[in-house]
Amino acid sequence: MTEKTRRFDPEASSLAGEVDPAVMEELLSVRGSIDNIDATLVYLLAERFKATQRVGHLKAEHKLPPADPARESAQIARLRALAEEAHLDPAFAEKFLNFIISEVIRHHQDISQNHSLRDV
């Protein structure tokens, strides 16, 4: 754990002192679960981007395009179906994946450009 994460106050709230203490206790408990989920999401995204960096290097080495529209469409359809199964708004899931895909493509473009510069 870094100094920044140690300084995080899980009980920070503008509601403190304004609601019943029992309600505040339950609210903080649920928020603690949310904080744990958020931390897991961050670490999962970090692992995902490590894998996509490897893909980017493979694409650059073999002069493949940074984007793969057929793969992206298939992933979006798959994620929408998973979202429906999980009772998550599929439109939200698609927006989230589109954001990730755009970041991955940007990284792949950077990797490809840097790889090309080394070949010069």
C-alpha positions in Angstrom: 0.0 0.0 0.0 1.4 3.4 -0.9 1.4 6.5 1.2 -1.5 8.0 -0.9 -3.7 5.0 -0.3 -2.9 4.9 3.4 -4.0 8.6 3.7 -7.4 7.7 2.2 -10.2 8.3 4.8 -12.9 5.7 4.2 -15.2 7.6 6.6 -15.0 10.9 4.7 -18.5 12.2 4.2 -20.4 15.5 4.1 -23.2 13.6 5.8 -21.4 13.0 9.1 -23.4 14.4 11.9 -26.5 15.0 9.8 -27.9 11.4 9.7 -28.7 8.9 12.3 -25.5 7.1 13.5 -27.0 3.7 12.7 -27.7 4.8 9.1 -24.2 6.3 8.9 -22.7 3.1 10.1 -24.6 1.1 7.4 -23.7 3.6 4.8 -20.0 3.4 5.6 -20.1 -0.4 5.6 -21.6 -0.4 2.1 -19.2 2.2 0.9 -16.3 0.0 2.3 -17.5 -2.7 0.0 -17.6 -0.3 -2.9 -14.1 0.9 -2.1 -12.9 -2.7 -2.2 -14.6 -3.3 -5.6 -13.1 -0.1 -6.9 -9.6 -1.2 -5.9 -10.2 -4.6 -7.6 -11.3 -2.8 -10.8 -8.2 -0.7 -10.8 -5.9 -3.7 -10.4 -7.9 -5.7 -13.1 -7.6 -2.8 -15.5 -3.9 -2.6 -14.9 -3.6 -6.4 -15.7 -5.7 -5.9 -18.8 -3.5 -3.1 -20.1 -0.4 -5.1 -19.5 -1.8 -7.8 -21.8 -2.9 -5.2 -24.4 0.6 -3.7 -24.3 1.9 -7.2 -25.3 -0.6 -7.3 -28.1 0.5 -3.8 -29.2 4.2 -4.9 -29.3 3.2 -8.0 -31.4 1.3 -5.8 -33.8 4.1 -3.4 -34.1 6.7 -6.1 -34.7 4.6 -7.7 -37.5 3.4 -4.4 -38.9 -0.3 -5.1 -38.1 -2.7 -2.2 -37.7 -3.3 -0.9 -34.2 -7.1 -1.4 -34.5 -9.0 -4.6 -35.3 -12.6 -3.5 -36.0 -14.0 -7.1 -36.3 -12.5 -8.0 -32.9 -13.8 -4.8 -31.4 -17.3 -5.5 -32.7 -17.2 -9.0 -31.4 -16.0 -7.9 -28.0 -18.7 -5.2 -27.7 -21.4 -7.8 -28.6 -20.0 -10.2 -26.0 -19.8 -7.6 -23.3 -23.3 -6.4 -24.0 -24.5 -10.1 -23.6 -22.5 -10.5 -20.4 -24.0 -7.2 -19.0 -27.5 -8.4 -19.7 -26.8 -11.7 -17.9 -25.3 -9.7 -14.9 -28.3 -7.2 -14.9 -26.0 -4.3 -15.8 -27.2 -1.8 -18.4 -25.7 -3.0 -21.7 -25.4 0.5 -23.0 -23.3 1.5 -20.0 -21.1 -1.6 -20.5 -20.7 -0.7 -24.2 -19.6 2.9 -23.4 -17.2 1.6 -20.8 -15.7 -0.9 -23.3 -15.5 1.7 -26.0 -13.5 3.9 -23.7 -11.1 1.1 -22.9 -10.8 0.1 -26.6 -10.0 3.7 -27.6 -7.2 3.8 -25.0 -5.9 0.5 -26.2 -5.8 1.7 -29.8 -4.0 4.9 -28.7 -1.4 2.8 -26.9 -1.0 0.5 -29.9 -0.5 3.6 -32.1 2.1 4.9 -29.8 3.9 1.5 -29.7 3.8 1.2 -33.5 5.1 4.7 -33.9 8.0 4.2 -31.5 8.7 0.8 -33.1 8.9 2.5 -36.5 11.2 5.2 -35.2 13.7 2.5 -34.0 13.7 1.0 -37.5 14.8 4.2 -39.1 
